[in-house]
Amino acid sequence: MNKEWSELNKTMQSQIKKEESFSEGIETLLKLRQDLFDELYKLKKELTREDFNAIPFINANGYHNKTIAYSIWHIFRIEDIVAHSLVKGDEQIFFSENYSKRTGSPIITTGNELVKEQISEFSKLLDLEELYAYVSDVKNSTDEILKELKYTNIKRKMTNKDKDYLKSLSVVSTNDNAYWLIDYWCGKDVRGLIQMPFSRHWIMHVEAILRIKNKIHPN
């Protein structure tokens, strides 16, 4: 794991555990997220559209066996679902801003159900400009949600009602590779969700994205 990102994440996790340092922890989290987001925007300038569809590690085990376009979709689709449907309890950006049509995506889910060539084919269908508009909107909206959090909020646990609501939205595939996410998220409190997916999940996927990039364009 990138040492700087790892240290920021470690510091943030320590800070948000205590009421007196909670606000500093949120600031650390926002810095980490911005640093990671900047990496994703560099790719938009540096890579071709075809690079976003490439899947050089197709048979590998790990987060790097995806495409860059899919990975970006996956990070922010998950964040949108968790931030809005679980933490804030309002409508997802994906639906409120009509990103299903705008991105050209054939799915409304996290994409966990897709494998190998399916991931590459999915990536080719995405409108990259609209995908980047989506992820920017999601990131900004989540940042605002995080800024509004109080220390007392982070101990709130997800409930069976939350679980049933997620199921009703059909935003997580019933495929075995995906459906576990509902139990995973709903087994956490807000502090747990800050780690996965609002921080560590980003780190793991951005590092995988950079590994894909370096394979396509070795230095």
PyMOL commands that set and color helices and strands:
alter all, ss='L'
color gray80, all
select helices_A, chain A and resi 3-15+19-46+49-53+68-88+93-96+99-103+117-125+128-148+151-155+160-169+180-186+190-195+200-216
alter helices_A, ss='H'
color red, helices_A
deselect
rebuild
show_as cartoon
